[in-house]
Structure formats: C-alpha cells, structure tokens
Amino acid sequence: MAVDLGIQMADGTAEAFVSRPRSADRELPGVLLFSDIFGLRPQIRTMMDRIASWGYVVLAPNVFYRSGTVTDLAPTVDLREPGERERYFAIARPRMEELTSELSRPDAVAYLDALLALPGVAGDAGVIGYCMGARLAMRLGGDRPDRVAAVGGFHGGGLATDEADSPHRSVATTRAAILLRHADDDPSMPPGGMDAIASVARGSGVPLDQAVYPGAPHGYSMADTPTYDESAAERHFEDLREHLARRLAR
C-alpha cells in the first residue's frame, strides 16, 4: 500500500499518509489524524482527503510501526463480512495493548512535529482520533498545548479511567477546544466517563463540546466495517468541519 512519508522515530520508521487540497496557493493549518485499531488503509485515506478538501494538510501515521509496515498490518479481508471484523480485531488488539502511553505519547509528539515541518503547513494544528485514536489525540492536546488548538475524538473508548495516565486528565493541561462525539450506549465510554471529562474541562476552563449521537454504534464513522452508520458519519464530518474552522486560522 502506497505511503507518502517516512517519519524517523526512536524505534524505527513510522510510515504516514499525507493528504492536501487539490490546489492551494497559501500555507494551511495541519491536522494530525489518529486512526482506529484497524490502522492505515483506504478508508482512512478517503476520510483524510475529505478533511483536506476543507483547506488543511492532513497527516495520519502508522502508530503500530513497531509491529510492522502499513502493508504488513492492513486488513486483507472485507471487514464488513460476517465475523471478519471480530477476527481482525483479535489479531490487532495485542499491538494496541502494547502501545502503552509511555510509548505513544513521545511518538505522538514526533508525529506532530513531522506534520508541522511539512512544506505549506503553518500555524497551530488540529488533532483528531477515532476509537483508540481519540485517546492519543486527547493526550497530545495536553502534552503540546503550545501547538495544538483543536482536539476531536469520535467513538472513542477508554477516555476516562482511574489510571494515572487516563486521557481525560490531559484536559487539565491543554489549551485546545475539544470536540467529542460518542457512540450510543457504548460500554467503552459510559456516562460516568463523560461526566469525568466534563468535570476536568470545567475546572480547567477548557472549551468542551461533548455529545452522543443517538443510535450510533461504536465505530460509526468507518464505512469499511459493519458498524458504519451513514447518518452519524455525516454528522461527524459536519461537526468536525465547523470545529476546525472555528479554531484553526487560515
């Protein structure tokens, strides 16, 4: 699978997709996109291209580079077929669990630096994530408040836990406005977790726009999986476009 960039990391090379508007006669803000557990694949490229068309340079890294290349790790089956999503999830879950915050946080900073160093990128960045990627996005917003002006998370799981490195604790150190759109009745993101995020945001004075898409399952944005919900996916694009436009100068 074609990639656009190799980012030199402490533990190897992380490949990345990069999407730009078809024509741009000026510098543009950058958006860093963290994928779901299924990693970089055509669906992620399609989503990146759509976001880039709004006037951004979008970079999505292979956060699992320690486990293999984009081609090595990409699903080779149709995840929409019965049982295939579950089978691939079982394969991918161990590498997700191995990507601890001790590894992922410095990685995320390196990805952001690579985005900001791309030709034609200027100003503060937005960071967005899907499913497990929402955790990476929230933490990076808190780790790099100097350059991250907007954070977005969609059908994120495990955003608020009792652990010391819980993603929601990063809300206390960010200056970014945060947009969260949760799946409905999602066991990985219960109402108590949403309350915990809101409490930290209130205490820190962080702008937070948090809501549940009624009836939307976990993974609603991913058209190459059986949990895709077109209505919720389109709503997420609308909400994200407005969020980035408000927070990122162009």
Phi, psi and omega per residue, in radians:
M1 nan 2.279 -3.059
A2 -1.189 2.360 3.034
V3 -2.094 2.862 -3.014
D4 -1.904 -0.298 -2.984
L5 -2.711 2.528 2.973
G6 -2.018 2.127 -3.117
I7 -1.794 2.108 -3.133
Q8 -1.319 2.094 -3.094
M9 -2.008 2.967 3.128
A10 -1.085 -0.536 -3.064
D11 -1.945 0.326 3.127
G12 2.449 -2.725 -3.129
T13 -1.990 2.195 3.075
A14 -1.729 2.043 3.071
E15 -1.287 2.762 -3.128
A16 -2.619 2.607 2.916
F17 -1.570 2.551 3.032
V18 -2.315 2.296 3.084
S19 -2.160 2.444 3.113
R20 -2.297 2.785 3.001
P21 -1.076 2.703 -3.113
R22 -1.072 -0.604 3.080
S23 -2.464 2.351 3.122
A24 -2.584 2.168 -3.116
D25 -1.882 0.313 -3.133
R26 -2.687 2.936 3.074
E27 -1.252 2.611 -3.046
L28 -2.263 2.718 3.021
P29 -1.191 2.710 3.099
G30 -1.781 2.627 3.052
V31 -2.244 2.162 3.083
L32 -1.685 2.211 -3.071
L33 -2.044 2.186 3.055
F34 -1.812 2.152 -3.068
S35 -1.360 3.072 3.023
D36 -1.344 -3.015 -3.070
I37 -1.099 -0.384 -3.092
F38 -1.411 -0.078 2.930
G39 1.325 -2.912 -3.094
L40 -1.326 2.286 -3.058
R41 -2.898 3.057 -3.090
P42 -0.952 -0.641 3.130
Q43 -1.038 -0.700 3.129
I44 -1.179 -0.716 3.088
R45 -1.043 -0.745 3.131
T46 -1.068 -0.765 3.135
M47 -1.164 -0.706 3.114
M48 -1.079 -0.769 -3.129
D49 -1.071 -0.672 3.124
R50 -1.147 -0.775 3.120
I51 -1.138 -0.718 3.120
A52 -1.064 -0.596 -3.119
S53 -1.104 -0.299 3.097
W54 -1.385 -0.164 3.120
G55 1.970 0.708 -3.133
Y56 -2.387 2.740 2.926
V57 -1.727 2.134 -3.010
V58 -1.994 2.288 3.100
L59 -2.145 2.298 3.066
A60 -2.190 2.014 -3.101
P61 -1.557 2.740 2.957
N62 -1.434 1.624 -3.056
V63 -1.197 -0.251 3.135
F64 -1.732 0.505 -3.037
Y65 -1.043 -0.448 3.119
R66 -1.168 -0.405 -3.102
S67 -1.646 -0.277 3.137
G68 2.757 3.069 3.128
T69 -1.400 3.003 3.078
V70 -0.989 -0.794 -3.140
T71 -1.125 -0.715 3.130
D72 -1.037 -0.694 -2.928
L73 -1.707 -0.291 -3.066
A74 -1.124 2.478 3.077
P75 -1.009 2.412 3.125
T76 -1.886 0.111 3.127
V77 -2.151 2.914 3.056
D78 -1.424 1.906 -3.074
L79 -1.147 -0.233 3.137
R80 -1.407 -0.259 3.131
E81 -1.271 2.563 -3.090
P82 -0.916 2.204 3.068
G83 1.475 -0.288 -3.038
E84 -1.236 -0.690 3.119
R85 -1.049 -0.770 -3.111
E86 -1.154 -0.688 3.129
R87 -1.147 -0.749 -3.130
Y88 -1.228 -0.632 3.107
F89 -1.025 -0.707 3.135
A90 -1.099 -0.571 3.092
I91 -1.287 -0.702 -3.033
A92 -1.413 -0.451 -3.036
R93 -1.009 -0.738 3.139
P94 -1.025 -0.701 -3.141
R95 -1.237 -0.525 3.033
M96 -1.131 -0.745 -3.128
E97 -1.200 -0.512 3.102
E98 -1.291 -0.316 3.132
L99 -1.485 1.323 -3.111
T100 -1.228 2.888 3.114
S101 -1.113 -0.488 3.099
E102 -1.116 -0.553 3.079
L103 -1.529 -0.790 -2.985
S104 -1.255 -0.513 -3.066
R105 -1.224 -0.874 3.050
P106 -1.128 -0.573 3.049
D107 -1.013 -0.829 -3.077
A108 -1.068 -0.674 3.091
V109 -1.086 -0.710 3.118
A110 -1.141 -0.691 3.093
Y111 -1.095 -0.747 3.120
L112 -1.094 -0.777 3.116
D113 -1.058 -0.676 3.118
A114 -1.136 -0.707 3.080
L115 -1.085 -0.837 -3.082
L116 -1.166 -0.390 3.140
A117 -1.514 -0.134 -3.135
L118 -1.152 2.519 3.062
P119 -1.019 2.396 3.086
G120 1.478 0.094 3.118
V121 -1.835 2.304 -3.117
A122 -2.551 2.746 3.060
G123 1.410 -2.966 3.122
D124 -1.311 2.846 -3.045
A125 -1.982 2.803 2.915
G126 -1.842 2.602 3.111
V127 -2.277 2.176 -3.111
I128 -2.273 2.685 -3.133
G129 -2.626 2.696 -3.104
Y130 -2.126 2.310 -3.136
C131 0.982 -2.111 3.123
M132 -1.060 -0.467 3.122
G133 -1.122 -0.430 3.088
A134 -1.142 -0.579 3.091
R135 -1.132 -0.756 3.135
L136 -1.110 -0.700 -3.121
A137 -1.139 -0.777 -3.128
M138 -1.113 -0.741 -3.139
R139 -1.137 -0.721 -3.121
L140 -1.148 -0.621 3.077
G141 -1.007 -0.637 3.108
G142 -1.415 -0.492 -3.113
D143 -1.422 -0.442 3.139
R144 -2.252 1.089 -3.141
P145 -1.138 -0.276 -3.126
D146 -1.286 -0.387 -3.054
R147 -2.249 -0.187 -3.120
V148 -1.773 2.021 -3.101
A149 -1.822 -0.282 -3.126
A150 -2.523 2.363 3.083
V151 -2.181 2.394 3.053
G152 -2.337 2.422 3.106
G153 -2.371 2.335 -3.038
F154 -2.278 2.279 -2.982
H155 0.672 0.850 3.102
G156 -1.296 2.620 3.072
G157 -2.174 2.577 3.102
G158 1.134 0.602 -3.112
L159 -1.376 -0.353 3.128
A160 -2.397 1.960 3.138
T161 -2.287 -3.136 3.102
D162 -1.515 -0.036 -3.092
E163 -1.293 2.698 -3.129
A164 -1.133 -0.463 -3.124
D165 -1.763 0.366 3.126
S166 -0.943 2.343 -3.101
P167 -0.960 -0.603 -3.069
H168 -1.144 -0.363 3.113
R169 -1.201 -0.393 3.110
S170 -1.217 -0.293 3.092
V171 -1.070 -0.480 -3.108
A172 -1.218 -0.340 -3.067
T173 -2.038 0.113 3.139
T174 -1.600 2.799 2.929
R175 -2.041 0.112 -3.106
A176 -1.409 2.607 2.902
A177 -1.357 2.423 -3.015
I178 -2.017 2.273 3.048
L179 -2.032 2.134 3.103
L180 -2.221 2.249 3.091
R181 -2.210 1.848 -3.009
H182 -1.562 2.730 2.962
A183 -1.286 2.804 -3.091
D184 -1.505 2.330 3.089
D185 0.919 0.821 -3.075
D186 -1.627 1.982 -3.122
P187 -1.038 -0.449 -3.126
S188 -1.415 -0.121 3.121
M189 -2.523 1.283 -3.085
P190 -1.288 2.897 -3.141
P191 -0.971 -0.611 3.119
G192 -1.075 -0.621 3.088
G193 -1.172 -0.692 3.090
M194 -1.106 -0.692 3.107
D195 -1.100 -0.685 3.140
A196 -1.127 -0.724 3.099
I197 -1.086 -0.810 -3.116
A198 -1.089 -0.647 -3.132
S199 -1.132 -0.785 3.124
V200 -1.136 -0.702 -3.141
A201 -1.093 -0.757 3.117
R202 -1.083 -0.782 -3.105
G203 -1.169 -0.441 -3.100
S204 -1.780 -0.075 -3.113
G205 1.212 0.491 -3.108
V206 -1.580 2.257 3.081
P207 -1.134 2.123 -3.113
L208 -2.237 2.209 3.039
D209 -2.063 1.814 -2.994
Q210 -2.226 2.285 -3.136
A211 -2.734 2.861 3.061
V212 -1.876 2.380 3.009
Y213 -1.482 1.919 -3.093
P214 -0.990 2.280 3.087
G215 1.369 -0.044 -3.085
A216 -1.501 2.218 3.137
P217 -1.406 2.868 3.030
H218 -1.043 2.253 -3.099
G219 1.591 0.294 -3.015
Y220 -1.029 -0.387 -3.032
S221 -1.496 -0.214 -2.950
M222 -1.692 1.824 -3.041
A223 -1.219 -0.207 3.131
D224 -1.701 0.274 3.091
T225 -2.246 2.815 -3.111
P226 -1.274 -0.155 3.128
T227 -1.586 0.064 -3.140
Y228 -1.051 2.352 3.051
D229 -2.234 1.874 -3.010
E230 -1.030 -0.743 -3.117
S231 -1.080 -0.834 3.140
A232 -1.167 -0.662 3.126
A233 -1.087 -0.757 3.129
E234 -1.181 -0.665 3.074
R235 -1.076 -0.665 -3.130
H236 -1.149 -0.683 3.096
F237 -1.116 -0.719 3.129
E238 -1.110 -0.813 -3.126
D239 -1.146 -0.705 -3.140
L240 -1.160 -0.749 -3.134
R241 -1.046 -0.758 3.128
E242 -1.158 -0.717 -3.122
H243 -1.081 -0.848 -3.133
L244 -1.147 -0.696 -3.121
A245 -1.111 -0.596 -3.134
R246 -1.280 -0.536 -2.927
R247 -1.849 -0.356 -3.080
L248 -1.941 2.068 -3.130
A249 -1.224 2.455 3.124
R250 -2.290 nan nan
